[in-house]
Amino acid sequence: MTKLEFPFCPPSVNTYYRRGQNTTYLTKKGKDFKSNMLDHLMVALKYKEKPLEDRLKVSIEINFKEKRKRDVDNYNKAILDSFNKVIWKDDEQIDELTTKKSYGNKENSIVMVVQII
C-alpha cells in the first residue's frame, strides 16, 4: 500500500483537455498540474521505481478550501492520468476506484492510497 499526499487540487476535466480539429490536447492548466504532480511524486517516492503492472485499488480524497459545489467525477481523470508511466503503467489497471471530496478545509489537497489487489 502506498499513501501519497499533495498540497494542491487538480483542475476540473472541463479545463484539463481541449479538443482541436483532429486531436485532443492538454491545456496550460493541464500541463501545469501534470508537471506539479510529477515534481511532487519524485520527492515523495525519493527514488525512481518501475511502474506497477498489477491490478490496483485506488482511493482518492480531494480536499477543497472553497465551499463552492463541484462534481467529484470531474477531477479523477486529471489525477489518474498524471500517474500513468510513473506509479502504474496505465490507469486501465485500476479495478476499484473510490473518490471522496470535502469542503471548507484549511488548504487544497489530494490524498491517495494505491493498493495492489
Legacy VTK file of the C-alpha trace (Angstrom):
# vtk DataFile Version 3.0
C-alpha trace
ASCII
DATASET POLYDATA
POINTS 117 float
0.000 0.000 0.000
1.255 3.440 -0.905
-0.175 6.647 0.542
0.599 9.890 -1.268
-0.331 13.446 -0.296
-0.248 16.552 -2.469
-0.774 20.187 -1.328
-2.931 21.205 -4.307
-6.065 20.172 -6.211
-6.422 19.173 -9.846
-8.197 21.244 -12.444
-11.630 20.010 -13.460
-11.678 17.794 -16.549
-13.666 20.668 -18.110
-10.471 22.763 -18.132
-7.871 19.947 -18.347
-8.380 18.967 -22.000
-9.404 20.804 -25.151
-10.467 19.406 -28.481
-8.769 20.708 -31.626
-9.778 19.915 -35.184
-8.487 16.352 -35.212
-6.892 15.989 -31.807
-7.390 16.310 -28.079
-4.683 18.125 -26.133
-3.774 19.220 -22.601
-4.462 22.845 -21.762
-1.919 25.036 -19.962
-3.757 24.253 -16.682
-3.489 20.553 -17.504
0.225 20.750 -18.320
0.940 22.766 -15.168
-0.963 20.291 -12.973
0.748 17.264 -14.529
4.190 18.865 -14.103
3.445 19.836 -10.492
2.170 16.318 -9.747
5.301 14.706 -11.238
7.591 17.006 -9.242
5.805 16.088 -6.011
5.789 12.384 -6.898
9.548 12.310 -7.399
10.064 13.938 -3.985
7.509 11.654 -2.288
8.982 8.477 -3.780
12.596 9.631 -3.186
13.713 7.364 -5.998
12.607 6.148 -9.398
10.609 2.931 -9.151
9.399 0.843 -12.044
5.680 1.452 -12.661
3.389 -1.160 -11.141
1.997 -3.783 -13.500
-0.522 -5.315 -11.058
-4.292 -4.847 -10.791
-4.985 -1.944 -8.428
-7.409 -0.452 -5.946
-7.194 3.348 -5.606
-8.780 5.678 -3.066
-8.707 9.430 -3.655
-9.655 12.157 -1.214
-9.877 15.664 -2.668
-9.989 18.454 -0.099
-11.152 21.878 -1.229
-10.590 25.135 0.612
-13.575 26.840 -1.012
-17.115 25.694 -0.316
-18.459 26.019 -3.864
-20.195 22.980 -5.322
-18.147 20.648 -7.510
-18.800 17.376 -9.325
-16.443 14.800 -7.818
-16.174 12.871 -11.085
-14.646 15.868 -12.910
-11.328 15.517 -11.067
-10.394 11.827 -11.340
-9.179 11.978 -14.956
-6.513 14.621 -14.269
-5.243 12.800 -11.185
-5.194 9.305 -12.661
-3.643 10.312 -15.976
-0.782 12.085 -14.212
0.219 8.778 -12.562
0.499 6.878 -15.871
4.022 5.558 -16.509
5.110 6.762 -13.048
3.140 4.854 -10.384
1.419 2.413 -12.752
1.842 1.642 -16.432
-1.695 2.768 -17.293
-4.791 3.694 -15.298
-6.547 0.797 -17.084
-5.015 -1.344 -14.300
-7.407 0.160 -11.736
-10.220 -2.267 -10.943
-11.619 -0.366 -7.981
-11.754 3.417 -7.555
-13.204 5.368 -4.652
-13.295 9.166 -4.621
-14.334 11.405 -1.749
-14.480 15.207 -1.654
-14.675 17.597 1.252
-15.157 21.356 1.527
-14.005 24.094 3.880
-10.545 22.680 4.543
-7.539 24.664 5.674
-5.953 24.210 2.235
-6.493 22.397 -1.047
-5.019 18.905 -1.104
-5.194 15.407 -2.516
-4.639 12.225 -0.515
-4.287 8.975 -2.481
-3.934 5.387 -1.404
-2.825 2.832 -4.007
-3.120 -0.879 -3.212
-2.230 -3.971 -5.206
-5.139 -6.419 -5.330
LINES 1 118
117 0 1 2 3 4 5 6 7 8 9 10 11 12 13 14 15 16 17 18 19 20 21 22 23 24 25 26 27 28 29 30 31 32 33 34 35 36 37 38 39 40 41 42 43 44 45 46 47 48 49 50 51 52 53 54 55 56 57 58 59 60 61 62 63 64 65 66 67 68 69 70 71 72 73 74 75 76 77 78 79 80 81 82 83 84 85 86 87 88 89 90 91 92 93 94 95 96 97 98 99 100 101 102 103 104 105 106 107 108 109 110 111 112 113 114 115 116
